Amino acid sequence: MEDHNFLLQIGMVLAAALLGGLAARALRIPVIIGYLIAGLAVGRHTPGFVADAKAVDSIANMGVVLLMFAVGVQFSLKELTAVKKTALIAGTIQITGVIGLGLLVAGLMHWGLYGGLFVGCAMALSSTAVMIRILEERGELGTTHGTIMMGISVVQDFSVIVMIALLPALASTGAGFSLLGVGLALLRAVAFIGVTVLLSMRVVPALMHRVARTGSPELFVLTSVCLCFLAAVAAELSGLGLALGAFIAGIVISETDYAHEVFSQVRPMRDVFASLFFVSIGMLLDPVFIAHHAAAVTAVVLAIIVGKAIVTAIGLYPLGWHGRTIILVSLGMAQIGEFSFVLTSIGTSKGLIAPEISGTILSGALVSLLIAPFIYKAAGPLYTALAKNDRFAALMNRKSPMLDDESAELPATQAIILGCGRVGRYVSDSLSANGISHVVVDYDGVAIAKRKKAGAHVVYGDASSAVVLAQANPSHARMAFVSLPEAELTVMAIRALKSLAPNIEIIARVHRGEDIPVVREAGAARVVHAEFEAGAAMIREGLMEMKIGPATIDDYIATIRDRRYRDEGSGGTG
């Protein structure tokens, strides 16, 4: 009967997660919010069905292990090297500054110095899983601000090792004993990292290669999961926590040749078990506790959202990043997540912090996660509103440190490219190859510097700002290519272009089909839906291999292309 009850509990929780996820999708909000609300619904703090906390927690532990393992596998340390300086400097400033905020909040709430240190450490850690989900859903994972967020997140995640090692030791009474405890804690952390590095360089790649040679997908995925849980258990025994061990194991796998295959195998399990993890977090939310400790919870939430965002911006601004990037990163990291829960659970289980402090941290974390997608969504409009102020616009559109000092006066060119990502680079190369003069506008200083070395004219700044676009002399250009990563930014840029050069021909790229009519209405003559065009190219190649005639293929693609763009309320494709 106990086994049946366990299965019943898990089945009911999964059903609640499904309903919460479907409701979130219907409301067009991230599914994580649906999972958290589902957890609140089945938790002991609300009426109705109450899930067995122990049963859910057992599966949730598996969920957080697989979740953090998959997050680690997704990380590419090589891709993060471009922002390593930013990640280290801004990440360190952010962590230090937020710990200071924690001490300030603790002073206001009379929690003492150690309580403030613990609160500050918990608030300093943003949710990597939530950030990845939000960026994935918005198609911004590979953008400049997305990469910076991931880089700072890596610094935060590794700082957890020091926090988990030091916080229990610092709680000890007696100076000598405390120093000894700190030394031993750091020694355990260093030993764990040293063994991990050794395994990542010698053992794991050889093991994965040997298993891959067997040609058995089952053994391959089993090996990956075993490595994940072995690292998690080893970290737990070392006092560093299951989640941190799984995350480090994922990073080790990410540096092998089998990272993509491991991720593809683990992802389905991750998504199922991770839903239980977020439901289990939602079960911790106690509306009565929040009502009774409204002042403390409000102070923590404000410190997380407002204070943390300001501290992050302060860390990024001196490094020369564009104002829009700074705002996106700052608001994107204005929440706390999985490692904060891990840290708080350690503090609670070891009696390091009072129940009031742990409850406030958990409540603040959950509230910040619930509103995180909406806070991040407001980043773009916030920048737009602030950019209307000339003084702010000047501060945010500083000259990039990657570009040398020379006159911003540019000759008249035939074309303008807004956005210097992969698509923008391809367009720029094609124009250069055909001798067509053009200017590239973007606020990614690294990408702009590369375009300048390639011989293109460049303008550094926000491509949606009329002040920045005016430097590119759009009134003399025949055509503009808009290849910006976000639909909102694309619409703003098109409108700004049209206000400066009403007769300019604009070709714009969109990620989602529903953005086609919006971009057309803004003034784009032609719209390219990236995913559809990739599909059309695959169809062409496939039908050619099937020996279908070129004329038949062309007619079919023309038909579906016309239907696609017409159904979305727009015309040609460019």
C-alpha positions as CSV (number, residue, x, y, z in Angstrom):
1,M,0.0,0.0,0.0
2,E,2.8,2.4,0.8
3,D,4.3,1.8,-2.7
4,H,0.8,2.5,-4.2
5,N,0.5,5.6,-2.1
6,F,3.9,6.9,-3.3
7,L,2.9,6.4,-6.9
8,L,-0.4,8.1,-6.3
9,Q,1.3,11.1,-4.8
10,I,3.7,11.4,-7.6
11,G,0.9,10.9,-10.2
12,M,-1.2,13.6,-8.6
13,V,1.8,16.1,-8.5
14,L,2.6,15.4,-12.1
15,A,-1.0,16.0,-13.0
16,A,-0.9,19.3,-11.1
17,A,2.3,20.2,-12.9
18,L,0.7,19.4,-16.3
19,L,-2.4,21.5,-15.5
20,G,-0.2,24.4,-14.3
21,G,2.0,24.2,-17.3
22,L,-1.0,24.1,-19.7
23,A,-2.6,27.1,-17.9
24,A,0.7,29.0,-18.2
25,R,1.0,28.2,-21.9
26,A,-2.6,29.4,-22.4
27,L,-1.8,32.6,-20.6
28,R,1.5,32.9,-22.6
29,I,3.6,33.0,-19.5
30,P,6.6,30.7,-18.8
31,V,5.7,27.2,-17.7
32,I,7.9,27.5,-14.6
33,I,5.3,29.9,-13.2
34,G,2.6,27.3,-13.8
35,Y,4.7,24.7,-12.0
36,L,5.2,27.0,-9.0
37,I,1.5,27.8,-8.7
38,A,0.7,24.1,-9.1
39,G,3.0,23.5,-6.1
40,L,1.2,26.1,-4.1
41,A,-2.1,24.4,-5.0
42,V,-1.0,20.9,-3.8
43,G,1.0,22.2,-0.8
44,R,0.0,22.0,2.8
45,H,-0.6,25.7,3.0
46,T,-3.7,25.7,0.8
47,P,-7.0,23.7,1.0
48,G,-7.7,20.6,-1.1
49,F,-5.4,17.8,-2.0
50,V,-2.1,17.9,-0.1
51,A,0.9,16.1,-1.6
52,D,3.2,14.1,0.7
53,A,6.2,16.5,1.1
54,K,8.6,13.6,1.7
55,A,7.6,11.7,-1.4
56,V,7.7,14.8,-3.6
57,D,11.0,15.9,-2.1
58,S,12.6,12.5,-2.9
59,I,11.8,12.9,-6.6
60,A,12.5,16.6,-6.5
61,N,16.1,15.9,-5.4
62,M,16.4,13.7,-8.5
63,G,14.9,16.5,-10.5
64,V,17.3,19.2,-9.3
65,V,20.3,16.8,-9.9
66,L,19.3,16.1,-13.5
67,L,18.3,19.8,-14.0
68,M,21.7,21.1,-12.9
69,F,23.5,18.4,-14.7
70,A,21.7,19.4,-17.9
71,V,22.4,23.1,-17.3
72,G,26.1,22.2,-16.8
73,V,26.2,20.2,-20.1
74,Q,24.6,23.1,-21.9
75,F,27.3,25.4,-20.8
76,S,30.2,26.0,-23.3
77,L,33.1,27.5,-21.4
78,K,34.7,28.2,-24.8
79,E,31.8,30.4,-25.9
80,L,32.0,32.2,-22.5
81,T,35.7,33.2,-23.0
82,A,34.6,36.3,-25.0
83,V,33.0,37.6,-21.8
84,K,35.3,36.1,-19.2
85,K,36.6,39.5,-18.1
86,T,33.1,40.9,-17.7
87,A,31.9,37.7,-15.9
88,L,34.7,37.8,-13.4
89,I,34.7,41.5,-12.7
90,A,30.9,42.2,-12.8
91,G,30.1,38.8,-11.1
92,T,32.5,39.6,-8.2
93,I,31.1,43.1,-7.8
94,Q,27.5,41.8,-7.9
95,I,28.1,39.1,-5.3
96,T,30.0,41.4,-3.0
97,G,27.4,44.2,-3.4
98,V,24.4,42.0,-2.9
99,I,26.0,40.5,0.3
100,G,26.2,44.1,1.4
101,L,22.5,44.5,0.7
102,G,21.8,41.4,2.8
103,L,23.7,42.9,5.7
104,L,21.6,46.1,5.3
105,V,18.3,44.1,5.2
106,A,19.4,42.1,8.3
107,G,20.2,45.3,10.1
108,L,16.7,46.6,9.4
109,M,15.1,43.3,10.5
110,H,17.5,42.8,13.5
111,W,18.7,39.4,12.3
112,G,22.3,40.0,13.3
113,L,25.6,40.0,11.3
114,Y,25.6,36.3,10.5
115,G,22.0,36.3,9.5
116,G,22.7,39.2,7.1
117,L,25.7,37.4,5.6
118,F,23.5,34.3,5.0
119,V,20.7,36.3,3.4
120,G,23.2,38.2,1.3
121,C,24.8,35.0,0.0
122,A,21.4,33.6,-0.9
123,M,20.3,36.7,-2.7
124,A,23.5,36.9,-4.7
125,L,22.7,33.6,-6.5
126,S,20.5,34.0,-9.6
127,S,18.6,31.1,-11.0
128,T,20.5,29.6,-14.0
129,A,17.6,27.3,-14.9
130,V,15.1,30.1,-15.0
131,M,17.4,32.4,-17.0
132,I,18.0,29.7,-19.6
133,R,14.3,29.0,-19.9
134,I,13.4,32.7,-20.3
135,L,16.2,33.2,-22.9
136,E,15.3,30.1,-24.8
137,E,11.6,31.0,-25.0
138,R,12.6,34.5,-26.3
139,G,15.2,33.3,-28.7
140,E,18.0,35.2,-26.9
141,L,20.2,32.5,-25.6
142,G,23.1,33.3,-28.0
143,T,22.8,37.1,-27.8
144,T,25.4,39.3,-26.2
145,H,23.3,40.0,-23.1
146,G,22.4,36.3,-22.9
147,T,26.1,35.3,-23.0
148,I,27.0,37.8,-20.3
149,M,24.2,36.6,-18.1
150,M,25.4,33.0,-18.5
151,G,29.0,34.1,-17.8
152,I,28.0,35.9,-14.6
153,S,25.9,32.9,-13.6
154,V,28.9,30.6,-13.9
155,V,30.8,32.9,-11.5
156,Q,27.9,32.8,-9.1
157,D,27.6,29.0,-9.3
158,F,31.2,28.5,-8.5
159,S,31.0,31.0,-5.7
160,V,28.5,28.6,-4.1
161,I,31.4,26.2,-3.4
162,V,33.0,28.9,-1.2
163,M,29.7,29.8,0.4
164,I,28.8,26.2,1.3
165,A,32.3,25.7,2.6
166,L,32.5,28.8,4.7
167,L,29.1,29.6,6.0
168,P,28.8,26.6,8.4
169,A,32.3,27.2,9.6
170,L,31.8,30.9,10.2
171,A,28.8,30.1,12.4
172,S,31.0,28.2,14.9
173,T,31.7,29.8,18.2
174,G,35.3,30.5,19.3
175,A,37.9,32.1,17.1
176,G,40.3,29.2,17.0
177,F,37.7,26.6,16.3
178,S,36.1,28.8,13.7
179,L,39.4,29.4,11.9
180,L,40.1,25.6,11.9
181,G,36.6,25.0,10.6
182,V,37.1,27.5,7.8
183,G,40.4,25.9,6.9
184,L,39.0,22.4,6.7
185,A,36.0,23.6,4.7
186,L,38.2,25.3,2.2
187,L,40.4,22.2,2.0
188,R,37.4,20.0,1.2
189,A,36.3,22.4,-1.5
190,V,39.8,22.6,-3.0
191,A,40.1,18.8,-2.9
192,F,36.8,18.3,-4.6
193,I,37.6,20.8,-7.4
194,G,41.1,19.2,-7.8
195,V,39.7,15.7,-8.2
196,T,37.0,17.0,-10.6
197,V,39.6,18.8,-12.8
198,L,41.7,15.6,-12.8
199,L,38.7,13.5,-13.8
200,S,37.7,15.9,-16.5
201,M,41.1,15.9,-18.1
202,R,42.0,12.2,-17.9
203,V,39.2,9.8,-16.9
204,V,35.8,11.1,-18.1
205,P,36.8,11.7,-21.8
206,A,38.4,8.2,-22.0
207,L,35.4,6.6,-20.3
208,M,32.9,8.3,-22.6
209,H,34.9,7.3,-25.7
210,R,35.1,3.7,-24.6
211,V,31.4,3.5,-23.9
212,A,30.6,5.3,-27.2
213,R,32.6,2.7,-29.1
214,T,30.2,0.0,-27.9
215,G,27.5,1.5,-30.1
216,S,24.9,1.1,-27.4
217,P,22.7,4.2,-26.7
218,E,21.4,2.6,-23.5
219,L,24.9,2.2,-22.1
220,F,25.8,5.7,-23.2
221,V,22.9,7.4,-21.4
222,L,23.4,5.1,-18.4
223,T,27.0,6.1,-18.1
224,S,26.1,9.8,-18.3
225,V,23.5,9.5,-15.6
226,C,25.8,7.5,-13.4
227,L,28.5,10.2,-13.7
228,C,25.9,12.8,-12.8
229,F,24.8,11.0,-9.6
230,L,28.2,9.9,-8.5
231,A,29.4,13.5,-8.7
232,A,26.3,14.7,-6.8
233,V,26.8,12.2,-4.0
234,A,30.5,12.9,-3.8
235,A,29.7,16.7,-3.5
236,E,27.0,15.9,-0.9
237,L,29.5,13.9,1.2
238,S,32.0,16.7,0.9
239,G,29.4,19.1,2.3
240,L,28.9,20.9,-1.0
241,G,25.4,19.7,-1.9
242,L,23.9,17.5,-4.6
243,A,23.0,20.2,-7.0
244,L,26.5,21.7,-7.1
245,G,28.1,18.3,-7.8
246,A,25.7,17.6,-10.6
247,F,26.3,21.0,-12.1
248,I,30.1,20.5,-12.1
249,A,29.7,17.0,-13.6
250,G,27.7,18.6,-16.4
251,I,30.4,21.2,-17.0
252,V,33.0,18.3,-17.2
253,I,30.8,16.5,-19.8
254,S,30.4,19.8,-21.7
255,E,34.1,19.9,-22.5
256,T,34.1,16.5,-24.1
257,D,33.1,15.6,-27.7
258,Y,29.9,13.9,-26.5
259,A,28.2,16.9,-24.9
260,H,25.4,17.3,-27.5
261,E,24.6,13.6,-27.4
262,V,24.5,13.5,-23.6
263,F,22.2,16.6,-23.5
264,S,19.8,15.1,-26.1
265,Q,19.6,11.9,-24.0
266,V,19.2,13.6,-20.6
267,R,16.9,16.4,-21.6
268,P,13.6,14.4,-21.7
269,M,14.3,13.0,-18.2
270,R,15.4,16.5,-17.0
271,D,12.1,18.1,-18.2
272,V,9.9,15.6,-16.4
273,F,11.8,15.5,-13.1
274,A,12.6,19.3,-13.2
275,S,8.8,20.0,-13.2
276,L,8.6,18.1,-9.9
277,F,11.4,20.2,-8.6
278,F,9.7,23.4,-9.3
279,V,6.4,22.0,-8.0
280,S,8.2,21.1,-4.7
281,I,9.5,24.6,-4.5
282,G,6.0,26.0,-5.0
283,M,4.8,23.8,-2.1
284,L,7.1,25.7,0.2
285,L,5.2,29.0,-0.4
286,D,3.1,29.9,2.6
287,P,0.8,32.8,2.1
288,V,0.1,33.1,5.8
289,F,3.9,33.4,6.5
290,I,4.2,36.1,3.9
291,A,1.2,38.0,5.4
292,H,2.7,37.8,8.9
293,H,6.2,38.8,7.8
294,A,5.2,41.2,5.0
295,A,7.8,43.8,5.9
296,A,10.7,41.3,5.9
297,V,9.6,39.6,2.7
298,T,9.0,42.9,0.9
299,A,12.5,44.1,2.0
300,V,14.1,40.9,0.6
301,V,12.1,41.1,-2.7
302,L,13.0,44.8,-3.2
303,A,16.7,44.0,-2.5
304,I,16.6,41.1,-5.0
305,I,14.8,43.0,-7.8
306,V,15.8,46.6,-7.4
307,G,19.0,46.4,-5.4
308,K,20.5,43.5,-7.2
309,A,19.7,45.0,-10.6
310,I,21.4,48.3,-9.6
311,V,24.5,46.5,-8.3
312,T,24.7,44.5,-11.5
313,A,24.5,47.6,-13.6
314,I,27.2,49.3,-11.5
315,G,29.4,46.3,-12.2
316,L,28.8,46.3,-15.9
317,Y,28.8,50.0,-16.8
318,P,32.6,50.7,-16.4
319,L,33.3,47.7,-18.7
320,G,32.0,49.6,-21.7
321,W,28.8,47.6,-22.5
322,H,25.9,49.3,-24.1
323,G,23.1,50.6,-21.9
324,R,20.5,48.3,-23.4
325,T,22.7,45.3,-22.7
326,I,23.3,46.5,-19.1
327,I,19.6,46.9,-18.5
328,L,18.7,43.5,-20.0
329,V,21.4,41.7,-18.0
330,S,20.6,43.5,-14.7
331,L,16.9,42.8,-14.8
332,G,17.4,39.3,-16.2
333,M,19.4,38.4,-13.1
334,A,17.1,40.1,-10.6
335,Q,15.8,36.8,-9.0
336,I,17.2,34.0,-7.0
337,G,16.9,30.3,-7.5
338,E,18.0,26.7,-7.1
339,F,21.3,27.2,-5.4
340,S,19.7,29.7,-3.0
341,F,17.3,27.0,-2.0
342,V,20.2,24.6,-1.6
343,L,22.0,27.1,0.6
344,T,18.9,27.8,2.7
345,S,18.2,24.1,3.2
346,I,21.7,23.6,4.5
347,G,21.3,26.5,6.8
348,T,18.0,25.2,8.1
349,S,19.0,21.6,8.5
350,K,22.2,22.5,10.4
351,G,20.4,25.1,12.6
352,L,22.6,28.0,11.2
353,I,19.7,30.4,10.7
354,A,16.4,31.0,12.4
355,P,13.2,29.7,10.8
356,E,12.1,33.4,10.3
357,I,15.2,34.0,8.2
358,S,14.9,30.8,6.1
359,G,11.2,31.4,5.6
360,T,11.8,34.9,4.4
361,I,14.5,33.9,2.0
362,L,12.3,31.1,0.5
363,S,9.3,33.5,0.3
364,G,11.4,36.2,-1.4
365,A,12.9,33.7,-3.8
366,L,9.5,32.3,-4.8
367,V,8.1,35.8,-5.3
368,S,11.1,36.8,-7.4
369,L,10.8,33.7,-9.5
370,L,7.1,34.3,-10.1
371,I,7.6,37.8,-11.4
372,A,11.1,37.2,-13.1
373,P,9.7,36.8,-16.6
374,F,7.6,40.0,-16.3
375,I,10.6,41.9,-14.9
376,Y,12.8,40.8,-17.8
377,K,10.1,41.5,-20.3
378,A,10.0,45.1,-19.0
379,A,13.7,45.6,-19.7
380,G,13.3,46.6,-23.3
381,P,10.4,49.1,-22.7
382,L,12.4,50.5,-19.7
383,Y,15.4,51.2,-21.9
384,T,13.2,52.7,-24.6
385,A,11.5,55.1,-22.1
386,L,14.9,56.1,-20.6
387,A,16.5,56.6,-24.0
388,K,14.0,59.4,-24.8
389,N,16.0,61.4,-22.3
390,D,19.0,63.0,-24.2
391,R,21.3,62.8,-21.1
392,F,20.5,59.1,-20.5
393,A,20.8,58.3,-24.3
394,A,24.3,59.9,-24.3
395,L,25.3,57.9,-21.2
396,M,24.1,54.6,-22.7
397,N,25.4,55.1,-26.2
398,R,29.1,55.7,-25.3
399,K,31.8,54.9,-27.9
400,S,32.8,51.3,-27.6
401,P,36.3,50.8,-26.1
402,M,36.9,48.2,-28.9
403,L,36.9,50.9,-31.5
404,D,39.7,53.4,-31.9
405,D,39.0,57.2,-31.8
406,E,38.2,58.5,-35.2
407,S,35.5,60.8,-36.6
408,A,31.9,59.4,-36.6
409,E,31.3,61.2,-39.9
410,L,30.6,58.5,-42.5
411,P,30.3,58.7,-46.3
412,A,27.0,58.0,-47.9
413,T,26.6,54.2,-48.5
414,Q,24.2,52.1,-50.6
415,A,23.0,49.9,-47.7
416,I,22.6,49.8,-43.9
417,I,22.8,46.6,-41.8
418,L,21.2,46.8,-38.4
419,G,22.5,44.0,-36.2
420,C,25.9,42.3,-36.4
421,G,25.0,38.7,-35.4
422,R,25.5,35.7,-37.7
423,V,22.9,36.9,-40.2
424,G,24.2,40.4,-40.3
425,R,27.7,39.2,-40.9
426,Y,26.6,37.0,-43.8
427,V,24.8,40.0,-45.4
428,S,27.8,42.2,-44.8
429,D,30.1,39.7,-46.5
430,S,27.9,39.4,-49.5
431,L,27.7,43.1,-50.0
432,S,31.4,43.5,-49.7
433,A,32.0,40.6,-52.2
434,N,29.8,42.5,-54.7
435,G,31.4,45.9,-54.1
436,I,28.3,47.4,-52.4
437,S,29.2,50.1,-49.9
438,H,27.4,49.7,-46.6
439,V,27.4,50.6,-42.9
440,V,26.8,48.2,-40.0
441,V,25.0,49.4,-36.8
442,D,25.1,47.5,-33.5
443,Y,25.9,47.9,-29.8
444,D,28.0,44.7,-29.6
445,G,31.5,46.3,-29.5
446,V,33.3,43.0,-30.2
447,A,31.2,42.2,-33.3
448,I,31.5,45.8,-34.6
449,A,35.2,45.9,-34.2
450,K,35.5,42.7,-36.3
451,R,33.3,44.2,-39.0
452,K,35.5,47.3,-39.1
453,K,38.6,45.1,-39.5
454,A,36.8,43.4,-42.4
455,G,36.5,46.8,-44.1
456,A,32.9,47.8,-43.4
457,H,31.9,51.2,-42.1
458,V,30.5,50.9,-38.6
459,V,28.3,52.9,-36.2
460,Y,28.4,51.8,-32.5
461,G,25.1,52.2,-30.7
462,D,21.5,51.2,-30.3
463,A,20.1,50.4,-33.8
464,S,16.6,51.4,-32.6
465,S,17.7,54.9,-31.7
466,A,17.0,57.6,-34.3
467,V,20.0,59.6,-32.9
468,V,22.4,56.6,-33.6
469,L,20.8,55.8,-37.0
470,A,21.2,59.4,-38.1
471,Q,25.0,58.8,-38.0
472,A,24.6,56.1,-40.7
473,N,23.2,58.6,-43.2
474,P,20.1,56.5,-44.0
475,S,18.6,59.2,-46.3
476,H,21.3,58.4,-48.9
477,A,20.9,54.6,-48.7
478,R,18.8,52.5,-51.0
479,M,18.2,49.6,-48.7
480,A,18.4,48.5,-45.1
481,F,18.7,45.0,-43.7
482,V,17.3,44.6,-40.2
483,S,18.7,41.4,-38.6
484,L,18.1,42.2,-34.9
485,P,17.4,39.3,-32.5
486,E,14.2,40.6,-30.9
487,A,10.9,41.5,-32.6
488,E,10.3,44.5,-30.4
489,L,13.7,46.0,-31.2
490,T,13.2,45.3,-34.9
491,V,9.9,47.2,-34.9
492,M,11.5,50.1,-33.1
493,A,14.4,50.2,-35.5
494,I,12.2,50.1,-38.6
495,R,10.1,53.0,-37.4
496,A,13.2,55.0,-36.6
497,L,14.6,54.3,-40.0
498,K,11.3,55.3,-41.8
499,S,11.2,58.5,-39.8
500,L,14.7,59.4,-41.1
501,A,14.4,58.0,-44.6
502,P,10.7,57.4,-45.7
503,N,11.7,55.9,-49.1
504,I,14.3,53.4,-47.9
505,E,13.6,49.8,-48.8
506,I,13.7,47.6,-45.7
507,I,14.2,43.8,-45.5
508,A,13.7,42.4,-41.9
509,R,14.3,39.0,-40.3
510,V,11.9,37.6,-37.7
511,H,12.1,34.5,-35.4
512,R,8.4,33.9,-35.0
513,G,5.6,33.7,-37.6
514,E,3.3,36.0,-35.5
515,D,5.9,38.8,-35.7
516,I,5.6,39.0,-39.5
517,P,2.5,41.3,-39.7
518,V,3.8,43.5,-36.9
519,V,7.1,44.0,-38.7
520,R,5.3,44.6,-42.0
521,E,3.0,47.2,-40.4
522,A,6.0,49.0,-39.0
523,G,7.3,49.6,-42.5
524,A,9.3,46.6,-43.7
525,A,8.8,46.0,-47.4
526,R,9.9,42.3,-47.1
527,V,10.1,39.9,-44.2
528,V,12.2,36.8,-43.9
529,H,11.0,34.2,-41.3
530,A,14.2,32.5,-40.4
531,E,12.8,29.1,-39.4
532,F,10.5,28.8,-42.4
533,E,13.2,29.7,-44.9
534,A,15.5,27.1,-43.3
535,G,12.7,24.6,-43.7
536,A,12.2,25.6,-47.3
537,A,15.9,25.1,-48.0
538,M,15.7,21.6,-46.4
539,I,12.7,20.7,-48.5
540,R,14.4,21.8,-51.7
541,E,17.5,19.7,-50.9
542,G,15.4,16.7,-49.9
543,L,13.2,16.7,-53.0
544,M,16.2,17.1,-55.2
545,E,17.7,14.0,-53.7
546,M,14.3,12.3,-54.4
547,K,14.8,13.2,-58.1
548,I,11.9,15.6,-58.2
549,G,12.2,18.1,-61.0
550,P,13.5,21.6,-60.2
551,A,10.5,23.3,-61.8
552,T,8.1,21.2,-59.6
553,I,10.2,22.0,-56.5
554,D,10.2,25.7,-57.3
555,D,6.4,25.8,-57.8
556,Y,5.8,23.9,-54.5
557,I,8.1,26.2,-52.5
558,A,6.6,29.3,-54.1
559,T,3.1,28.0,-53.1
560,I,3.9,27.3,-49.5
561,R,6.0,30.5,-49.2
562,D,3.1,32.6,-50.5
563,R,0.7,30.8,-48.2
564,R,3.0,31.2,-45.2
565,Y,3.6,34.9,-45.6
566,R,0.0,35.7,-46.7
567,D,-1.5,33.7,-43.8
568,E,0.7,35.7,-41.4
569,G,-0.6,38.9,-43.0
570,S,2.4,40.0,-45.0
571,G,3.9,39.8,-48.5
572,G,7.2,38.8,-50.0
573,T,10.2,37.2,-48.4
574,G,13.2,39.1,-49.8
